Amino acid sequence: MKGNFESIISDNKPVIVDFHAVWCAPCKMQTPILKEVAAKLGDNVKVIKIDVDQNNQIAMRYNIQSVPTLIIFKEGKPVWRQSGVASKSQLYEILTPLSH
């Protein structure tokens, strides 16, 4: 995953990375929110999910201490980060200026 991850986050459109775990209840709440945001913004944004238990090197690299943690990357650089469930309105507010 490591090589793929680098090329995915290097995109010039925003990439939301959802660091999650299968056992995490709040992560299950975040998933439909991300699907709705991705559906509304379409090709202007990319969403990927990283299971911290299966990709612990990537999680350690970004100092993921709790799940869910969302990081929005643009051109390989983190531009926004939040631990805990993010709301649709919060994500639209961050992503709208980044995706145009």
N, C-alpha and C positions, 0 to 999 in steps of 0.2 A: 504493500500500500504506500510506502514512503515516497517512492518516485512518482507515482500517480498523484499523491496528495499535493506534492510541490507543483506539478503542472496544472492541477485543477485550481489551486488558490492563486495562481499567477495570472488568471484570466483578467481582462480589463473590465469585465462587468463584476458586480459584487457577488461574492460567494459566501453564503451563510453556512458555517460549519457548526453542526449540532453535536457536541460531545455528550454522549448519553450512555446509559447502561440498561440492559434488559430488565434488571430487577428494580429499576427506579420508577416509582409512581409519578412524580412530577414530570419525568421525561415522557411518559405516556400522554400527559396533558399537553405537552409542547408539540407533539407530532402533528395533530390536526391543525393547529395554528400555523405551523410552517407550511403544511400542504395548501392551506387557503391563501397564504401570502404568495407562495410560489405560483399558484393558479392565477391569482390576480395580476402579478407582475410579469408572468410568462417568461419570455426569453431574455428579459432584462436582468434576471437574477438566477443564480444557481444555488441549490440547497443540497448539501451532503451530510450524511450522518456518520459519525465516528464512534464506534463502541469502544469505550475507554478500557474495558477488560481485554479486548482483542487487539487493541492498538495502543498499548501503554507507552511505547516510545514517543509517539506523537503527542499523547496526553501529557507526558512529562515535559516534553519540549515546550509546550504552551502553559505549563504550570497549572493544569486542571486539578483543582482541589475538591470540587463538588460538581454534581451533575443534576440537571442539565446545565451546561455552560455553552452559550452561543458566542461565536466570534465571527464577525463579518470581515472578510478579507477583500481587498481590491488591489490588483496587480501584485499579489504576494505579500502585502503588508496588512497587518490587523488594523482596522479603522474603528472598531467598536467591539466591546466585550461586555457580557453580563452573565452572572451565575443566577440560576433560578429561572422560572418560567417567564418568558417575555410575551407581552400582549401583542395582538395584531396591530393596534394603533401605534404602539412603540416601534415595532418593526417597520411599518410603513413610513413613519416619520424619519427614521434613519435611512431607509433604503431609497425612498423616492428621489432625493437629490443625488444619490450615488449612482442611480441607474439611468440617468439621462445625460 
